[in-house]
Amino acid sequence: MQLTKHVAYELKDRIAHVRLTRPEARNALSPEQIDGLLEAMEKVSADRRARVVLLSAEGPIFCAGGDLKAFASATGLEGLADGVHRALFALHRCEAPVIAAIQGGAIGYGLGLASACDVRLAAEGTRFQVGFTGIGLSPDSTTSYFLPRLLGPSRARYLMLTNTPFDAAQALAIGYVAEVHPPERLLDAAAELAARIARLPSGALRRAKRLLEVSLDNPLERQVELEVGFIAESFASDDFREGVTAFVEKRKPEFAPERQ
């Protein structure tokens, strides 16, 4: 289903496939892309069958950043920026885990888009770069929030203040991506990972995401309070009862087909 001319959506086997479809412009950010991403995440939120989101892009480049011509001619820059950030918030706060399959390049906004996801897989040779400072802009698109958390403050400062690019092998070494694959294998590997996550209990994954989101901002005592509350919810869930029963019966668990 083509949501806008720059974003497509398909729900298949409990995996919500969200795809950037502007390869002729290296999937650069556009108002249509923002609208399409927001609509896609609204569909995921409304459909309990969507247990995992797989974000990918057509063509050789995942996302080369913002469409500078569109930004330069924009009359309502604040409104455009608000849409960008709402799309990134929706990705990050999605109840279902979000996997990004990144090929070719993720620069500027593209880096923010990848960083807002839960897990990142990259094709060999993919180039990552903050980008903003290289064209006279301060960091944007949530990069100043996510990069220190994903890479540590020191490395994030270095990458932002020097605008130094890094490739897929370096991204794997510093923990920015979880896996690197040959380009022709990337989408299959991402789909396999999505299918594996889709078989796990969605309530436990949702609570895990929430704990991880706040862990760096909470004192230890508050984080443990949240853990205790969430583990109590887990104990009371059908998924936990099924997991224990399957363990005792020495079989694979069959968790609820819809998000809990």
RABELKA-V771235 format. One line per field, one symbol per residue. ss: DSSP state (h for helix, s for strand, l for the rest). phi: phi as a letter, one per 30 degrees, with the letter a starting at -180 (. if undefined). A space follows every 50 residues. Layout:
ss=???
phi=???
//
This chain:
ss=lsssllssssssllssssssllhhhlllslhhhhhhhhhhhhhhhhllll lsssssslllllsllslhhhhhhlllhhhhhhhhhhhhhhhhllllssss ssllssslhhhhhhhlllssssslllsssllhhhhlllllllhhhhhhhh hlhhhhhhhhhhlllsshhhhhhlllllssslhhhhhhhhhhhhhhhhll lhhhhhhhhhhhhhhllllhhhhhhhhhhhhhhhhllhhhhhhhhhhhhl llllllllll
phi=.ddbdcbcbacbhicdccbdbbddchhdebeddeddddddddddddcddd cbcccbbdidbdadjdddddddcdccdddddddeddddddddceddeccc ccbiabbhedddddddddbbcbdeidccadieddbicdebhidddddddd cjddddeedddchddbcddddddcidccbbbeedcedddddddddddddd ddddddddeddddcddccdeddddededddddededdddddddddddddh bddcdedcdc
//
